[in-house]
Amino acid sequence: MEILSAEAPVTELAAMRDVARFEKLCRQCPGYRARWCCPPLTAEELDVESFGDTLMIVAARIRPTESGLPLEAADGLIMDGRRKLEPQLLATERELGGRAALFTGRCTHCGPLPCTRRSEEPCRHPDLVRPSLEALGYDVSTIIGRYLGLSILWGHDGRLPEFLTIAGGVFYRRAQLS
């Protein structure tokens, strides 16, 4: 797994953010209104400017161990990458005094248990669960292309692409670090 990172001012990223568009896309997913990390999000959760003026973007390029794997293998590869990177992003969040935005997809913190959101119970791990950049309305393809020179590849003919890409980050106040 290759990990890349870059920093971007939140003001620049505003041009790559469309909360309404991405929430509409999220509505097509079974996780919509079913997971605490998924939309709809509260106004407080969407107020990224309150988290900081800079986003440290972290992306991982995950290469399958063999070529020609079926698309179904993507979930396991992505979840393995997330399990390695999410603790690092949460540690960076604590270190910088900011707020993490994790990777897209289902939450990893409850294991096989269903998310409590559907049953309208509080999250079991509010100290760990974070929305993805997509859930916050960001066009991740554009962001990682511009700041990291990466692209997202899609599978063909039911097979995985050469690599998978996941992206998350940490919002923080750059001025506080000076």
N, C-alpha and C positions, 0 to 999 in steps of 0.2 A: 504494500500500500504506500503510495507516494502522497505526502502531505504538503500542501502549499498554503501560504498565508500572505495577506496584504492588508493594508489599512485604507479606509476611505472615509471622508467626511460625510456625516449624515446628510448635510445639505446637498451634496452632490448626488447622493443615493435617492433623494426625493424624486428625481426625474425617472427613476427606475422602480417606482412604487405606485401601485394602483390597487388599493385595498378592495374596492368594489369588484373589480375584474377578477382578482384572485379568490375572493370569497365566493363569487359565482362559480368559478372552476372547482373550488373545494366542495361545493354543494353536490357535485357529481360523485363524490367519494363516500363510501359507507362510514367513514370516520366523522363526517360532518355531524355536529351536535352529539357525537357519541364518545368523544375523547377530550380530555381536558386540554390537550395540546393543540386541538383543532378548532377552527372557527365554528360558530361565531365567537369572536373575542370581545372582551369588554373594552370600553374607551381607554381605560387605564392600561390594559395590556397592549393596546395599539399605539400608545403615546411613546414612541421610541425616543423622541427628543428628551424625554425625562430620564431615559436610561443613559444618555451620553451624547457627545457630539461627534464621536468616531466609532466606526465599526471595524473591528479586527475580523476580517473574513478568513475562514479556515475551510479549505476544501481538501477532500481526499479522492485520489484516483485509485480505484480498486480494480486490479487486473485479475480476471479469473485464472485459476491454476491450469486450466486446459481450455483450448478453443472449442467452439461449437457446443458449449453447454446450452441447455434449454433455458428459455426466459424465466421459467419457474425458479431457477437457481439464484436469480437476482436478489430475492428477498433475504435469503440466508447470508449472502455476501455483504449486502448493505447492512444488515443487522449486526454482523460481526464487526464491520467498520465503525458503526455507531457505538457499539459497546466499548471499543477502544478509545474513541475520540470524545464522547460525551463527558466522561469524568475529567478529561483535560480541559474542556471548555468550561465546565462548572468550576474547576479550580482557578482558571484564569479569571472568571467572573468574580470570584471572591478576592483574588489578588488585586484586580483593577478597580474593585468597587462598582462594577457595572452590572449588566444584565445580559445573559446569554440568550441566543436564539439557536435552537438546536436543529437537528436534521429532520427532513420531511419523513412522513410515515407515522406508524403507530409508536406509542410510547414504549420504552424498554423497561420501565421501572417496576411494573407490577407483575412481570413474568407472564405466566399463563392466565392470571386472573383477569376477568373483564374489567374495563375501566368503570369507575363508579359514576361517571357523568350521566349515563343513560338512566340510572336509578336515582338521579338527583341527589346523590350523596357527595360529601366533600372528597377531594382528591386524597388518595392515600399518601402521596409523596409531593406535596406542594413545594417543598424545598428543592426538589429535583426536576419537576416537569416544566418544560419551557416550550413555547410555540416555535415552529420553524420559521425561517425567513419568508417562505411562501405564505404561511398563515398570517404573517404580518403585512402581506401585500407586495413583497419584493419579487421582481423578475430575476430569479437567481441565474438563469442562463446568461442574461445580459451582464450582470454583475461579475460573475466569474470569468466571462469572456474579456471584459474590459480590464479588470484588476489583476487577474491571474493568468490570462491567456489560455484559459481552458474552454472546452466545449463539452456539451452533454451529448453523448452518442446514444442512439436508439437501436434496439435489436432489429434483426431482419429474419424473415422466414422462421420465426419461432426460436431464434438463437440469440444469445447474449452478444452485445458488441465487444470490441477489443478491450474496453474498460468501462467501468461505471463511475459516476462522479456523485459525491454527496457534498453538500456545503452547509455550513452554519457559521456562527460567529459570536462575538461578544461586543456589545455596545458599552462604551465607557467614555469618561470625560478626560480628554487628552490634557487639558490644563491642570488637572489635579496631579498628574504625574510629574510635572515640571518642578 
